[in-house]
Structure formats: C-alpha cells, structure tokens
C-alpha cells in the first residue's frame, strides 16, 4: 500500500518523564508516533489498556483519548513525533480498522537508530535538517507498515493470535517467557492463561513444540548440521538441543535424520 508523504507539526523529541509520571490527554488533530525506549507502565487508548515495555510502539490517531502511567521504579523514556499525512490515502482507513497500538518491535535497533538520527537532525536547527528529520520519521513509518504487512507485529486485540503466528513462522526468535510477553504486550500470568485455553499448553511448552517441529523439518529437508539447526532455533548448546529433541521425539537428531 502506498504511504503518502508526511508533515511534522513540531520537532520530534525524546522525553525522560519525571517520577511519578501520568499522562492524560486528548490527541489534537494529528497522529502521535509514541515509542518507549526505556521503562514500564500502562497506556490506555479509548479505554483499552496496553503494556508499556522497552520497544512498545503506539501510532495514536487524532482525537483519541489517552491515559498513561508508569510502574513504580520504572521511569519511562520515550520518542514522540507529531505528524499528519500530506495527502489523502487508504492508509487512514486502514489505521482506523487495524490500529497500531501496543506493538512490539522485533527490529528495535534499526528503529531506535533512526529515532536518534532524527533527534540529531533536529538539534542542527536549519531548515534542511528539519526536512531530513521529516524524511527519517517517514522511513520509520515505512518500516512499521512493512513489518506489519509481513505479519511480524502483533495487532490490536489479536495479540495472542499474532503471537502464535509469529512463533509458528519464526520459533527461533524466542527463548524466554519475558520475550513472549514483551512481543505480545500481555503479562506473564495472563499469557499463561491464554495459551492454556487456546493450545492446551504453557507458552514455553508450545514454543518448544514448534521448535522441535521446525527441527524435524530441517533435519529431513536440509543439509544443515545439527549445530546450525541448534543455532537457528536459538539453542546455544547443541548438546542441550539434542537432549530436548530426544525427549520430544524419542530419537536423537542424528537418528532422526538417518531414518
């Protein structure tokens, strides 16, 4: 989908919010790109609550009612950019139907580098640097839409379903429960309940099952070594991977490949 040019309403900025931090507002007639660099808390948009974690992103639409607060001891530092699209576009309708709220960014390094470069341009102060900052915000938005359209981001109220899709597509992307929580924007206790209800397994048991299924496929259909398959699935120790595989499949990886 074509992403139209944007117009910044004011220079983007990075804020370190003082303790205790609370935010209660109605967004004016522009979009607010809000990204958590550090800290933890909760952000509500039109009454729907989302977790704030490092890497959480919100593209808040004009006129939305917003309330946010930090967790005690977790000061929130965030990037924000206020903008509007310079031309009418189906993007506006798409954002209404599929809002970018509480997304967890799998490519945090790339996004945060663009944000830091944007702030550097703003500090230069000249008109050319401001236009460059605007172009960088556009690139951030382009990255977000590209990632979402390849289903790498959890979306709105479909957070569990999208996390399951991400695990199925890239089981090696996760190793711990806290990573699953961060990616979905759901607490550990809630995520366990949702997984058991949806899959009959805990989050880690489901993740391990998908990893073993992917390992079976790679053993049967590729020439990757067992060490390479272990690394592909984020097991640093191939021997540990082999023990998990045998416990799951009843055979060692070598025996499985030779059958």
DRENPA-3360 file (N, C-alpha, C; in nm, 2 decimals, always signed):
BEGIN
1 = XXXXXXXX = +0.08/-0.12/+0.00/+0.00/+0.00/+0.00/+0.09/+0.13/+0.00 ~ +0.05/+0.23/-0.08/+0.13/+0.35/-0.09/+0.12/+0.43/+0.04 ~ +0.24/+0.47/+0.09/+0.24/+0.55/+0.21/+0.27/+0.70/+0.16 ~ +0.17/+0.79/+0.18/+0.19/+0.93/+0.14/+0.29/+1.00/+0.22 ~ +0.35/+1.11/+0.17/+0.44/+1.19/+0.25/+0.37/+1.24/+0.38 ~ +0.46/+1.28/+0.47/+0.41/+1.33/+0.60/+0.45/+1.48/+0.62 ~ +0.38/+1.55/+0.71/+0.42/+1.68/+0.75/+0.43/+1.68/+0.90 ~ +0.54/+1.72/+0.96/+0.56/+1.73/+1.10/+0.49/+1.85/+1.16;
9 = XXXXXXXX = +0.42/+1.84/+1.27/+0.36/+1.95/+1.34/+0.46/+2.03/+1.43 ~ +0.55/+1.95/+1.48/+0.66/+2.01/+1.57/+0.77/+1.92/+1.57 ~ +0.89/+1.96/+1.61/+1.01/+1.88/+1.60/+0.99/+1.75/+1.69 ~ +1.03/+1.63/+1.64/+1.02/+1.51/+1.73/+1.12/+1.53/+1.85 ~ +1.09/+1.46/+1.95/+1.17/+1.47/+2.07/+1.18/+1.34/+2.15 ~ +1.28/+1.33/+2.24/+1.29/+1.22/+2.33/+1.27/+1.28/+2.47 ~ +1.18/+1.22/+2.55/+1.14/+1.27/+2.68/+1.18/+1.16/+2.79 ~ +1.24/+1.21/+2.90/+1.25/+1.13/+3.02/+1.15/+1.18/+3.11;
17 = XXXXXXXX = +1.05/+1.10/+3.14/+0.93/+1.15/+3.21/+0.96/+1.14/+3.36 ~ +0.94/+1.25/+3.43/+0.97/+1.25/+3.58/+0.88/+1.17/+3.66 ~ +0.93/+1.11/+3.77/+0.86/+1.03/+3.86/+0.77/+1.12/+3.96 ~ +0.65/+1.09/+3.99/+0.57/+0.99/+3.92/+0.51/+1.04/+3.79 ~ +0.51/+0.96/+3.68/+0.46/+1.01/+3.55/+0.32/+0.96/+3.53 ~ +0.23/+1.05/+3.49/+0.10/+1.02/+3.44/+0.07/+1.11/+3.32 ~ +0.00/+1.06/+3.23/-0.04/+1.13/+3.10/-0.18/+1.12/+3.08 ~ -0.26/+1.22/+3.07/-0.40/+1.22/+3.05/-0.43/+1.33/+2.95;
25 = XXXXXXXX = -0.47/+1.29/+2.83/-0.49/+1.39/+2.72/-0.59/+1.34/+2.62 ~ -0.63/+1.44/+2.53/-0.70/+1.40/+2.41/-0.61/+1.45/+2.29 ~ -0.57/+1.36/+2.21/-0.47/+1.39/+2.10/-0.54/+1.50/+2.01 ~ -0.47/+1.60/+1.98/-0.52/+1.70/+1.88/-0.53/+1.65/+1.74 ~ -0.54/+1.74/+1.64/-0.57/+1.70/+1.50/-0.44/+1.65/+1.43 ~ -0.37/+1.55/+1.49/-0.25/+1.50/+1.43/-0.23/+1.36/+1.48 ~ -0.14/+1.28/+1.41/-0.10/+1.15/+1.46/+0.01/+1.16/+1.56 ~ +0.02/+1.08/+1.66/+0.13/+1.08/+1.76/+0.20/+0.95/+1.75;
33 = XXXXXXXX = +0.32/+0.95/+1.70/+0.40/+0.83/+1.70/+0.48/+0.83/+1.83 ~ +0.44/+0.73/+1.91/+0.49/+0.72/+2.05/+0.56/+0.59/+2.07 ~ +0.69/+0.59/+2.11/+0.77/+0.47/+2.13/+0.85/+0.47/+2.26 ~ +0.84/+0.36/+2.33/+0.90/+0.35/+2.46/+1.04/+0.30/+2.44 ~ +1.14/+0.38/+2.48/+1.28/+0.34/+2.48/+1.32/+0.27/+2.61 ~ +1.27/+0.32/+2.72/+1.30/+0.26/+2.85/+1.18/+0.27/+2.93 ~ +1.17/+0.19/+3.04/+1.06/+0.20/+3.14/+0.95/+0.10/+3.11 ~ +0.86/+0.10/+3.21/+0.74/+0.01/+3.21/+0.62/+0.08/+3.26;
41 = XXXXXXXX = +0.51/+0.05/+3.21/+0.39/+0.11/+3.26/+0.27/+0.06/+3.18 ~ +0.17/+0.15/+3.17/+0.04/+0.11/+3.10/-0.01/+0.23/+3.03 ~ -0.06/+0.21/+2.91/-0.11/+0.32/+2.83/-0.25/+0.28/+2.78 ~ -0.35/+0.36/+2.80/-0.48/+0.33/+2.76/-0.52/+0.43/+2.64 ~ -0.58/+0.37/+2.54/-0.63/+0.44/+2.42/-0.77/+0.41/+2.41 ~ -0.86/+0.51/+2.42/-1.00/+0.50/+2.42/-1.05/+0.38/+2.51 ~ -0.99/+0.38/+2.63/-1.03/+0.28/+2.73/-0.97/+0.14/+2.72 ~ -0.89/+0.12/+2.62/-0.83/-0.01/+2.60/-0.68/+0.00/+2.65;
49 = XXXXXXXX = -0.65/-0.09/+2.75/-0.52/-0.08/+2.81/-0.41/-0.17/+2.74 ~ -0.29/-0.11/+2.73/-0.18/-0.18/+2.67/-0.06/-0.17/+2.76 ~ +0.03/-0.27/+2.76/+0.15/-0.26/+2.84/+0.25/-0.17/+2.77 ~ +0.33/-0.10/+2.86/+0.44/-0.02/+2.81/+0.57/-0.10/+2.85 ~ +0.65/-0.14/+2.75/+0.77/-0.21/+2.77/+0.87/-0.14/+2.68 ~ +1.00/-0.16/+2.70/+1.10/-0.11/+2.61/+1.07/-0.18/+2.47 ~ +1.06/-0.09/+2.37/+1.02/-0.14/+2.23/+0.88/-0.14/+2.20 ~ +0.79/-0.09/+2.30/+0.65/-0.08/+2.27/+0.62/+0.04/+2.18;
57 = XXXXXXXX = +0.54/+0.03/+2.08/+0.51/+0.14/+1.99/+0.36/+0.16/+1.98 ~ +0.32/+0.29/+1.97/+0.18/+0.33/+1.95/+0.18/+0.43/+1.84 ~ +0.09/+0.41/+1.74/+0.06/+0.52/+1.65/-0.08/+0.57/+1.68 ~ -0.09/+0.67/+1.76/-0.21/+0.72/+1.82/-0.28/+0.81/+1.72 ~ -0.41/+0.78/+1.69/-0.48/+0.86/+1.59/-0.53/+0.99/+1.65 ~ -0.56/+1.08/+1.56/-0.61/+1.21/+1.60/-0.74/+1.20/+1.68 ~ -0.75/+1.28/+1.78/-0.87/+1.29/+1.87/-0.89/+1.18/+1.96 ~ -0.79/+1.09/+1.97/-0.80/+0.97/+2.07/-0.78/+1.02/+2.21;
65 = XXXXXXXX = -0.86/+0.96/+2.30/-0.84/+0.99/+2.44/-0.73/+0.89/+2.50 ~ -0.63/+0.95/+2.57/-0.52/+0.87/+2.61/-0.50/+0.89/+2.76 ~ -0.46/+0.78/+2.83/-0.42/+0.79/+2.97/-0.30/+0.69/+2.99 ~ -0.20/+0.74/+3.06/-0.08/+0.65/+3.07/-0.02/+0.68/+3.21 ~ +0.05/+0.58/+3.26/+0.12/+0.59/+3.39/+0.23/+0.49/+3.39 ~ +0.33/+0.52/+3.47/+0.45/+0.43/+3.48/+0.43/+0.34/+3.59 ~ +0.51/+0.22/+3.59/+0.52/+0.14/+3.71/+0.62/+0.20/+3.80 ~ +0.60/+0.18/+3.93/+0.69/+0.24/+4.03/+0.83/+0.19/+4.01;
73 = XXXXXXXX = +0.92/+0.28/+4.00/+1.06/+0.25/+3.99/+1.10/+0.22/+3.84 ~ +1.01/+0.25/+3.75/+1.05/+0.22/+3.61/+1.02/+0.35/+3.53 ~ +1.11/+0.45/+3.54/+1.09/+0.57/+3.47/+1.09/+0.55/+3.32 ~ +0.99/+0.62/+3.25/+0.97/+0.60/+3.11/+1.04/+0.70/+3.03 ~ +1.12/+0.66/+2.93/+1.18/+0.75/+2.84/+1.13/+0.71/+2.70 ~ +1.08/+0.81/+2.63/+1.01/+0.78/+2.50/+1.04/+0.88/+2.39 ~ +1.03/+0.83/+2.27/+1.04/+0.91/+2.15/+0.90/+0.95/+2.11 ~ +0.88/+1.07/+2.06/+0.75/+1.11/+2.01/+0.76/+1.20/+1.89;
81 = XXXXXXXX = +0.67/+1.18/+1.79/+0.67/+1.26/+1.67/+0.52/+1.29/+1.63 ~ +0.49/+1.41/+1.62/+0.35/+1.45/+1.58/+0.35/+1.49/+1.43 ~ +0.26/+1.43/+1.36/+0.26/+1.45/+1.21/+0.12/+1.42/+1.16 ~ +0.10/+1.46/+1.03/-0.01/+1.42/+0.95/+0.03/+1.38/+0.82 ~ -0.05/+1.30/+0.75/-0.02/+1.26/+0.61/-0.05/+1.38/+0.52 ~ +0.04/+1.41/+0.43/+0.03/+1.53/+0.34/-0.07/+1.51/+0.23 ~ -0.13/+1.39/+0.22/-0.23/+1.37/+0.11/-0.33/+1.26/+0.16 ~ -0.45/+1.26/+0.11/-0.54/+1.16/+0.14/-0.49/+1.02/+0.10;
89 = XXXXXXXX = -0.52/+0.92/+0.17/-0.47/+0.79/+0.14/-0.56/+0.68/+0.21 ~ -0.56/+0.56/+0.14/-0.63/+0.45/+0.21/-0.56/+0.41/+0.34 ~ -0.44/+0.46/+0.37/-0.37/+0.43/+0.49/-0.46/+0.48/+0.61 ~ -0.53/+0.59/+0.60/-0.61/+0.65/+0.71/-0.72/+0.55/+0.74 ~ -0.79/+0.49/+0.65/-0.89/+0.40/+0.67/-0.83/+0.27/+0.73 ~ -0.72/+0.23/+0.68/-0.65/+0.11/+0.73/-0.62/+0.12/+0.88 ~ -0.57/+0.24/+0.92/-0.53/+0.26/+1.06/-0.65/+0.26/+1.15 ~ -0.77/+0.31/+1.10/-0.89/+0.30/+1.17/-0.94/+0.16/+1.20;
97 = XXXXXXXX = -0.92/+0.07/+1.10/-0.96/-0.07/+1.11/-0.86/-0.15/+1.18 ~ -0.73/-0.12/+1.16/-0.62/-0.20/+1.22/-0.52/-0.11/+1.29 ~ -0.56/-0.05/+1.40/-0.47/+0.05/+1.47/-0.34/-0.02/+1.51 ~ -0.23/+0.06/+1.51/-0.10/+0.02/+1.56/-0.09/+0.06/+1.71 ~ -0.14/-0.02/+1.80/-0.15/+0.01/+1.94/-0.08/-0.10/+2.01 ~ +0.02/-0.07/+2.10/+0.09/-0.17/+2.18/+0.17/-0.27/+2.10 ~ +0.23/-0.22/+1.99/+0.31/-0.31/+1.91/+0.45/-0.34/+1.97 ~ +0.50/-0.45/+1.95/+0.64/-0.48/+2.00/+0.73/-0.50/+1.88;
105 = XXXXXXXX = +0.83/-0.41/+1.87/+0.91/-0.40/+1.75/+1.02/-0.51/+1.75 ~ +1.03/-0.60/+1.65/+1.13/-0.70/+1.65/+1.27/-0.65/+1.60 ~ +1.26/-0.53/+1.54/+1.39/-0.47/+1.49/+1.42/-0.34/+1.56 ~ +1.42/-0.35/+1.70/+1.44/-0.23/+1.78/+1.56/-0.15/+1.74 ~ +1.67/-0.21/+1.71/+1.80/-0.14/+1.68/+1.78/-0.05/+1.57 ~ +1.72/-0.10/+1.46/+1.70/-0.02/+1.34/+1.61/+0.10/+1.37 ~ +1.50/+0.08/+1.43/+1.40/+0.18/+1.46/+1.47/+0.29/+1.55 ~ +1.53/+0.24/+1.66/+1.59/+0.34/+1.76/+1.71/+0.42/+1.69;
113 = XXXXXXXX = +1.78/+0.36/+1.60/+1.89/+0.43/+1.53/+1.83/+0.54/+1.45 ~ +1.72/+0.51/+1.38/+1.65/+0.62/+1.30/+1.60/+0.73/+1.39 ~ +1.55/+0.69/+1.51/+1.50/+0.80/+1.60/+1.61/+0.88/+1.65 ~ +1.72/+0.82/+1.69/+1.84/+0.90/+1.74/+1.89/+0.99/+1.63 ~ +1.89/+0.94/+1.50/+1.94/+1.03/+1.39/+1.84/+1.14/+1.37 ~ +1.71/+1.12/+1.39/+1.61/+1.22/+1.37/+1.64/+1.33/+1.47 ~ +1.66/+1.30/+1.60/+1.69/+1.40/+1.70/+1.82/+1.47/+1.67 ~ +1.92/+1.41/+1.62/+2.04/+1.48/+1.58/+2.01/+1.58/+1.47;
121 = XXXXXXXX = +1.93/+1.55/+1.37/+1.89/+1.65/+1.27/+1.82/+1.76/+1.33 ~ +1.73/+1.74/+1.42/+1.65/+1.84/+1.49/+1.74/+1.94/+1.56 ~ +1.84/+1.89/+1.62/+1.94/+1.97/+1.70/+2.02/+2.06/+1.61 ~ +2.03/+2.03/+1.48/+2.11/+2.11/+1.39/+2.04/+2.24/+1.37 ~ +1.90/+2.24/+1.37/+1.82/+2.36/+1.37/+1.80/+2.43/+1.23 ~ +1.87/+2.39/+1.13/+1.85/+2.46/+1.00/+1.74/+2.39/+0.92 ~ +1.68/+2.46/+0.82/+1.57/+2.41/+0.75/+1.59/+2.28/+0.68 ~ +1.71/+2.26/+0.62/+1.74/+2.14/+0.56/+1.74/+2.02/+0.66;
129 = XXXXXXXX = +1.80/+2.04/+0.77/+1.80/+1.94/+0.88/+1.66/+1.90/+0.92 ~ +1.57/+2.00/+0.93/+1.43/+1.97/+0.97/+1.36/+1.89/+0.86 ~ +1.39/+1.91/+0.73/+1.33/+1.83/+0.63/+1.39/+1.69/+0.63 ~ +1.52/+1.68/+0.67/+1.58/+1.54/+0.68/+1.52/+1.47/+0.80 ~ +1.49/+1.54/+0.90/+1.42/+1.48/+1.02/+1.28/+1.42/+0.98 ~ +1.21/+1.50/+0.90/+1.08/+1.46/+0.85/+1.09/+1.34/+0.76 ~ +1.20/+1.33/+0.68/+1.22/+1.21/+0.60/+1.25/+1.09/+0.68 ~ +1.32/+1.11/+0.79/+1.36/+1.00/+0.88/+1.23/+0.94/+0.95;
137 = XXXXXXXX = +1.14/+1.03/+0.99/+1.02/+0.98/+1.05/+0.94/+0.91/+0.95 ~ +0.94/+0.95/+0.82/+0.87/+0.88/+0.72/+0.92/+0.74/+0.70 ~ +1.06/+0.73/+0.71/+1.12/+0.60/+0.69/+1.08/+0.51/+0.81 ~ +1.07/+0.56/+0.93/+1.03/+0.48/+1.05/+0.89/+0.43/+1.02 ~ +0.80/+0.51/+0.97/+0.66/+0.47/+0.94/+0.66/+0.36/+0.83 ~ +0.74/+0.38/+0.73/+0.75/+0.29/+0.62/+0.80/+0.15/+0.68 ~ +0.90/+0.15/+0.77/+0.94/+0.03/+0.83/+0.83/-0.04/+0.90 ~ +0.75/+0.04/+0.98/+0.64/-0.02/+1.06/+0.53/-0.08/+0.97;
145 = XXXXXXXX = +0.49/-0.01/+0.86/+0.39/-0.07/+0.78/+0.45/-0.19/+0.70 ~ +0.57/-0.19/+0.67/+0.63/-0.31/+0.60/+0.63/-0.43/+0.69 ~ +0.67/-0.41/+0.82/+0.68/-0.51/+0.92/+0.54/-0.57/+0.94 ~ +0.44/-0.48/+0.96/+0.31/-0.52/+0.98/+0.25/-0.60/+0.87 ~ +0.28/-0.56/+0.75/+0.22/-0.63/+0.63/+0.29/-0.77/+0.61 ~ +0.40/-0.79/+0.67/+0.46/-0.92/+0.67/+0.43/-1.00/+0.79 ~ +0.33/-0.95/+0.88/+0.28/-1.02/+0.99/+0.39/-1.04/+1.10 ~ +0.48/-0.95/+1.11/+0.58/-0.96/+1.22/+0.54/-0.89/+1.34;
153 = XXXXXXXX = +0.43/-0.81/+1.34/+0.39/-0.74/+1.45/+0.25/-0.78/+1.50 ~ +0.24/-0.79/+1.64/+0.10/-0.82/+1.69/+0.01/-0.70/+1.67 ~ -0.11/-0.72/+1.64/-0.20/-0.62/+1.61/-0.32/-0.61/+1.71 ~ -0.34/-0.49/+1.77/-0.46/-0.46/+1.84/-0.50/-0.57/+1.93 ~ -0.63/-0.61/+1.92/-0.69/-0.71/+2.01/-0.66/-0.85/+1.96 ~ -0.59/-0.87/+1.85/-0.55/-1.00/+1.80/-0.41/-1.04/+1.85 ~ -0.37/-0.99/+1.97/-0.23/-1.01/+2.02/-0.19/-1.16/+2.03 ~ -0.28/-1.24/+2.09/-0.24/-1.38/+2.11/-0.23/-1.45/+1.97;
161 = XXXXXXXX = -0.33/-1.43/+1.88/-0.33/-1.49/+1.75/-0.20/-1.45/+1.67 ~ -0.17/-1.33/+1.68/-0.05/-1.28/+1.61/+0.08/-1.33/+1.67 ~ +0.08/-1.35/+1.80/+0.20/-1.41/+1.86/+0.21/-1.55/+1.82 ~ +0.10/-1.63/+1.82/+0.11/-1.76/+1.77/+0.16/-1.77/+1.63 ~ +0.11/-1.68/+1.54/+0.16/-1.68/+1.41/+0.31/-1.65/+1.40 ~ +0.36/-1.56/+1.48/+0.50/-1.53/+1.48/+0.58/-1.65/+1.53 ~ +0.53/-1.71/+1.64/+0.61/-1.83/+1.68/+0.61/-1.94/+1.58 ~ +0.50/-1.96/+1.51/+0.49/-2.06/+1.40/+0.59/-2.03/+1.29;
169 = XXXXXXXX = +0.60/-1.90/+1.26/+0.68/-1.86/+1.14/+0.83/-1.85/+1.18 ~ +0.86/-1.81/+1.31/+1.00/-1.79/+1.35/+1.02/-1.84/+1.49 ~ +1.01/-1.97/+1.51/+1.02/-2.02/+1.65/+1.15/-1.99/+1.71 ~ +1.26/-1.97/+1.63/+1.39/-1.94/+1.69/+1.40/-1.80/+1.74 ~ +1.30/-1.71/+1.72/+1.31/-1.57/+1.76/+1.29/-1.56/+1.91 ~ +1.25/-1.66/+1.98/+1.22/-1.65/+2.13/+1.29/-1.76/+2.20 ~ +1.33/-1.73/+2.33/+1.39/-1.83/+2.42/+1.32/-1.83/+2.55 ~ +1.26/-1.71/+2.59/+1.22/-1.70/+2.73/+1.07/-1.64/+2.73;
177 = XXXXXXXX = +1.01/-1.67/+2.84/+0.87/-1.62/+2.86/+0.86/-1.47/+2.85 ~ +0.96/-1.40/+2.91/+0.95/-1.25/+2.91/+0.96/-1.19/+2.77 ~ +1.03/-1.26/+2.68/+1.03/-1.22/+2.54/+0.89/-1.23/+2.47 ~ +0.82/-1.34/+2.51/+0.69/-1.36/+2.45/+0.59/-1.25/+2.51 ~ +0.61/-1.22/+2.64/+0.53/-1.12/+2.70/+0.55/-0.98/+2.63 ~ +0.68/-0.95/+2.61/+0.72/-0.82/+2.55/+0.66/-0.81/+2.41 ~ +0.67/-0.92/+2.33/+0.63/-0.92/+2.19/+0.48/-0.91/+2.18 ~ +0.40/-0.96/+2.28/+0.26/-0.96/+2.27/+0.20/-0.84/+2.35;
185 = XXXXXXXX = +0.27/-0.79/+2.44/+0.21/-0.68/+2.53/+0.12/-0.74/+2.63 ~ +0.14/-0.86/+2.67/+0.05/-0.93/+2.77/+0.13/-0.97/+2.89 ~ +0.08/-0.97/+3.01/+0.15/-1.01/+3.13/+0.18/-1.16/+3.13 ~ +0.27/-1.20/+3.20/+0.31/-1.34/+3.21/+0.19/-1.43/+3.26 ~ +0.12/-1.38/+3.36/+0.01/-1.46/+3.42/-0.10/-1.47/+3.31 ~ -0.13/-1.36/+3.25/-0.24/-1.36/+3.15/-0.20/-1.44/+3.03 ~ -0.08/-1.43/+2.99/-0.03/-1.51/+2.87/-0.04/-1.66/+2.90 ~ +0.00/-1.70/+3.02/-0.02/-1.84/+3.05/-0.16/-1.89/+3.04;
193 = XXXXXXXX = -0.25/-1.81/+3.09/-0.40/-1.85/+3.09/-0.44/-1.86/+2.94 ~ -0.41/-1.76/+2.86/-0.45/-1.75/+2.72/-0.39/-1.87/+2.64 ~ -0.27/-1.91/+2.67/-0.21/-2.02/+2.60/-0.27/-2.15/+2.63 ~ -0.29/-2.17/+2.76/-0.35/-2.30/+2.81/-0.49/-2.31/+2.75 ~ -0.57/-2.20/+2.75/-0.70/-2.21/+2.69/-0.70/-2.23/+2.54 ~ -0.61/-2.17/+2.47/-0.60/-2.17/+2.32/-0.53/-2.30/+2.27 ~ -0.42/-2.34/+2.34/-0.34/-2.45/+2.29/-0.34/-2.58/+2.38 ~ -0.38/-2.56/+2.50/-0.37/-2.67/+2.60/-0.23/-2.68/+2.66;
201 = XXXXXXXX = -0.14/-2.59/+2.63/+0.00/-2.59/+2.67/+0.04/-2.45/+2.73 ~ +0.14/-2.45/+2.81/+0.20/-2.33/+2.86/+0.27/-2.26/+2.74 ~ +0.30/-2.13/+2.75/+0.37/-2.06/+2.64/+0.51/-2.13/+2.60 ~ +0.59/-2.17/+2.70/+0.72/-2.23/+2.67/+0.70/-2.37/+2.62 ~ +0.60/-2.44/+2.67/+0.58/-2.58/+2.61/+0.54/-2.57/+2.46 ~ +0.45/-2.47/+2.43/+0.41/-2.45/+2.29/+0.53/-2.41/+2.21 ~ +0.61/-2.32/+2.26/+0.73/-2.27/+2.18/+0.82/-2.39/+2.16 ~ +0.85/-2.47/+2.26/+0.94/-2.58/+2.24/+0.88/-2.68/+2.14;
209 = XXXXXXXX = +0.75/-2.70/+2.14/+0.69/-2.80/+2.05/+0.71/-2.75/+1.90 ~ +0.69/-2.62/+1.88/+0.71/-2.56/+1.75/+0.86/-2.57/+1.71 ~ +0.95/-2.54/+1.80/+1.09/-2.55/+1.77/+1.13/-2.70/+1.73 ~ +1.07/-2.79/+1.80/+1.10/-2.93/+1.76/+1.04/-2.97/+1.63 ~ +0.93/-2.92/+1.60/+0.87/-2.95/+1.47/+0.95/-2.88/+1.36 ~ +1.00/-2.76/+1.38/+1.09/-2.70/+1.28/+1.22/-2.78/+1.27 ~ +1.27/-2.83/+1.38/+1.40/-2.91/+1.38/+1.38/-3.03/+1.30 ~ +1.26/-3.10/+1.31/+1.23/-3.22/+1.23/+1.23/-3.19/+1.08;
217 = XXXXXXXX = +1.17/-3.07/+1.05/+1.17/-3.03/+0.91/+1.31/-3.01/+0.85 ~ +1.39/-2.93/+0.93/+1.53/-2.90/+0.89/+1.61/-3.02/+0.88 ~ +1.60/-3.12/+0.97/+1.68/-3.24/+0.96/+1.64/-3.32/+0.84 ~ +1.51/-3.32/+0.80/+1.47/-3.41/+0.69/+1.48/-3.34/+0.56 ~ +1.49/-3.21/+0.55/+1.48/-3.14/+0.42/+1.60/-3.05/+0.39 ~ +1.70/-3.04/+0.48/+1.81/-2.96/+0.45/+1.94/-3.03/+0.49 ~ +2.05/-2.98/+0.45/+2.18/-3.03/+0.48/+2.25/-2.96/+0.60 ~ +2.17/-2.88/+0.67/+2.23/-2.80/+0.78/+2.28/-2.90/+0.89;
225 = XXXXXXXX = +2.39/-2.87/+0.95/+2.44/-2.95/+1.05/+2.35/-2.94/+1.18 ~ +2.37/-3.03/+1.27/+2.29/-3.02/+1.39/+2.32/-2.90/+1.47 ~ +2.45/-2.86/+1.47/+2.49/-2.73/+1.53/+2.42/-2.61/+1.47 ~ +2.41/-2.61/+1.34/+2.35/-2.50/+1.27/+2.20/-2.50/+1.30 ~ +2.14/-2.61/+1.30/+1.99/-2.62/+1.33/+1.97/-2.57/+1.48 ~ +2.06/-2.61/+1.57/+2.05/-2.57/+1.71/+2.06/-2.41/+1.71 ~ +2.15/-2.35/+1.64/+2.17/-2.21/+1.64/+2.05/-2.14/+1.58 ~ +1.99/-2.20/+1.47/+1.88/-2.15/+1.40/+1.76/-2.14/+1.50;
233 = XXXXXXXX = +1.75/-2.23/+1.59/+1.64/-2.23/+1.69/+1.68/-2.17/+1.82 ~ +1.79/-2.10/+1.83/+1.83/-2.02/+1.94/+1.87/-2.11/+2.06 ~ +1.92/-2.23/+2.03/+1.98/-2.31/+2.14/+2.14/-2.29/+2.12 ~ +2.20/-2.23/+2.22/+2.34/-2.20/+2.21/+2.42/-2.33/+2.22 ~ +2.38/-2.43/+2.30/+2.45/-2.55/+2.32/+2.38/-2.67/+2.24 ~ +2.45/-2.72/+2.13/+2.39/-2.82/+2.05/+2.36/-2.95/+2.13 ~ +2.44/-2.98/+2.24/+2.41/-3.10/+2.32/+2.28/-3.08/+2.40 ~ +2.26/-2.96/+2.45/+2.13/-2.93/+2.52/+2.02/-2.95/+2.42;
241 = XXXXXXXX = +2.03/-2.89/+2.30/+1.93/-2.90/+2.19/+1.90/-3.05/+2.16 ~ +2.01/-3.13/+2.15/+1.99/-3.27/+2.12/+1.91/-3.35/+2.23 ~ +1.94/-3.31/+2.36/+1.86/-3.37/+2.47/+1.72/-3.33/+2.46 ~ +1.69/-3.20/+2.44/+1.55/-3.16/+2.43/+1.48/-3.23/+2.31 ~ +1.55/-3.24/+2.20/+1.49/-3.31/+2.08/+1.46/-3.46/+2.11 ~ +1.55/-3.53/+2.17/+1.53/-3.67/+2.20/+1.41/-3.69/+2.30 ~ +1.41/-3.60/+2.40/+1.30/-3.60/+2.49/+1.16/-3.58/+2.42 ~ +1.16/-3.50/+2.32/+1.04/-3.47/+2.25/+1.00/-3.57/+2.14;
249 = XXXXXXXX = +1.10/-3.62/+2.07/+1.08/-3.70/+1.95/+1.11/-3.85/+1.98 ~ +1.18/-3.88/+2.09/+1.21/-4.02/+2.11/+1.34/-4.07/+2.04 ~ +1.40/-3.98/+1.96/+1.52/-4.02/+1.89/+1.61/-3.90/+1.90 ~ +1.74/-3.92/+1.88/+1.84/-3.81/+1.87/+1.83/-3.75/+1.74 ~ +1.87/-3.62/+1.72/+1.87/-3.56/+1.59/+1.94/-3.64/+1.48 ~ +2.05/-3.71/+1.52/+2.12/-3.79/+1.42/+2.04/-3.91/+1.37 ~ +1.98/-3.98/+1.47/+1.89/-4.09/+1.44/+1.77/-4.05/+1.36 ~ +1.72/-3.94/+1.39/+1.60/-3.89/+1.31/+1.64/-3.86/+1.17;
257 = XXX = +1.75/-3.80/+1.15/+1.80/-3.77/+1.01/+1.83/-3.90/+0.93 ~ +1.87/-4.00/+1.00/+1.91/-4.13/+0.93/+1.80/-4.22/+0.91 ~ +1.68/-4.19/+0.96/+1.57/-4.28/+0.94/+1.50/-4.25/+0.81;
% end
